Amino acid sequence: MAKELDCCSLCPRNCKVNRNKGEKGFCGALNKLKVGRCAPHFWEEPCISGTNGSGTIFFSYCNLKCIYCQNYELSEKAKGKEITITRFSELCLELEEKGCHNINLVTPTHFVPLIIKGIKKARRMGLSIPIVYNTSGYESKETIDSLKGIVDIYLTDFKYYYDYLGLDYSTCPNYFAYASEALEEMYKQVGDPIFNKEGILQKGIIVRHLILPGHTFDSKKVLEYLYKTYQDHIFISIMNQYTVVRPCKYPALNRSITKNEYDEVINYAVDLGIKNGFIQEDETDKTSFIPNFNGEGV
């Protein structure tokens, strides 16, 4: 049991519910870890997945409600299995034994105090590979600060520049302010990227931005902010994999992005001077790229 869950303020929602007594806030999580999948993952950025895969642990629940979420079976339907902190530590070690290059914690925000205990225990048991914190970016500075010395790599989204988009599409106020403050804290912790001799990232930050159909204007503002603020000290991953998994009330979001839209944003990034970046190939908007959350490895 984590005392931080007595009055939960782990994310900007600041719900202040007592999760240890069964109270649920916006995310819906209580005081036990819940995991939907634990397995090597090969579809992250090349310096994360490498040849052996990234050891991904997909957590249930989320502090956002993105209407286009590919993982809504976890984030909204809370599919998954409750596990102990000890079992979480064992999962980390099992992924390392499989040869994974890192432990990739997907949507971990609402479980941070439990994860910290689990990582510390796993390290005492011999865990030695880097820890990746894979987040939506909607984080509080205090929670990121608590991860100092725990997390080696931040793999963070930067979804929106304009806050009205965050409200409409993810039900979150002040996304830009919180995401930018959190990113600043992340950079203070881990600094510039460090790679091993095989080209696998050991420390540093990759910021992901998913282009939304009809919203290249927002993507350009996000890229401009990131590059002017951090230059080549971070990597920027520009993603075209927006996938329609269910219809929504916003017509613009009921289609994939076009090649012209993606090229427009990539050309803008080049004109800005972005060199440390990743782009995606065509046809990444297929549901076949979405993992099966069937409890594998848990």
C-alpha positions, 0 to 999 in steps of 0.5 A, a space after each residue: 500500500 502506498 501512502 500517496 494513494 490516500 489522497 491521490 494527486 499523482 497527475 494534474 487531475 488532482 482528484 484527491 480521492 483515497 484509492 486505498 479505501 476504494 475511492 476512484 478518481 478520473 482514471 478509475 485505478 485503485 491501489 493495485 497494479 493492473 497490467 494488460 500485456 507484458 512482452 517484447 515489443 518491436 514497433 517502438 523507435 529503432 533505438 528503443 526496440 533494437 533487435 530483441 525488442 522493448 520489454 513493454 508492460 502495458 498498464 490498465 487505466 489512464 488519466 486521459 480520455 482520448 477519443 481516438 485511443 488505440 488502447 482503449 480496451 486498457 485505458 477505458 475498459 480497464 482490461 487486465 489483471 491485478 498483480 502484486 509489486 513482487 510480481 511486477 518485479 518478476 515481470 521486469 526480470 523475465 523481460 530482461 531474461 528474454 533479451 529485451 533492451 529495456 523495461 518499457 512502462 506504458 501509461 504508468 502515471 497513475 501507478 507511479 508509487 507502486 512502480 517505484 517500489 517494484 523497480 527498486 525491488 527488481 534492481 535488488 534482484 539483479 535488474 540492470 537494463 534501462 527503464 523507459 517511462 512511456 507517457 501521454 505527457 499529461 504529468 505533474 512536475 512532482 510525480 516526474 520529480 519522484 522518478 529521479 534515479 528510477 527512470 533512464 529514458 522518457 518516451 513522452 507524447 506531446 499531443 497538443 499545442 492548443 489547449 482547446 484540442 486537449 479539452 475536446 479530444 482528451 478531456 484534459 485542461 491545460 495540456 500544453 502547460 503541464 506537458 511542457 513543465 513535465 518535459 522540462 523536469 524530464 530533461 533536468 533528470 536525464 539530460 542529453 541522449 546516450 547510446 550504447 555501441 549497438 545504438 540502443 538508447 540508454 539515457 535521454 528523451 524521445 518526444 512523440 507527436 502524433 499528427 491528427 487528420 486535419 490538424 497540421 497547424 497544431 503539429 507545426 506549433 508543437 514541433 516549433 516549440 520543441 525544437 526552439 526549446 531543446 534543439 538537438 538535445 532531445 529526439 523528436 518522433 513524428 508519427 503518422 499512425 493515427 488509426 480509426 478504431 471507433 467512430 467519434 463525433 468529430 468528422 475530421 478524426 474519422 479518417 487517417 492522415 493523408 500522405 500530403 499532410 504527413 509530408 507537409 509536417 515533415 517538410 516543416 520539421 526539416 525547414 526548422 532544422 530538426 535533425 534528431 528525429 524519427 519518421 514513420 513509413 506508410 501504412 502504419 494506420 492499420 489495426 494490426 499494429 495494435 497489440 492484443 491485450 490478452 494478458 500475455 506474459 502477465 
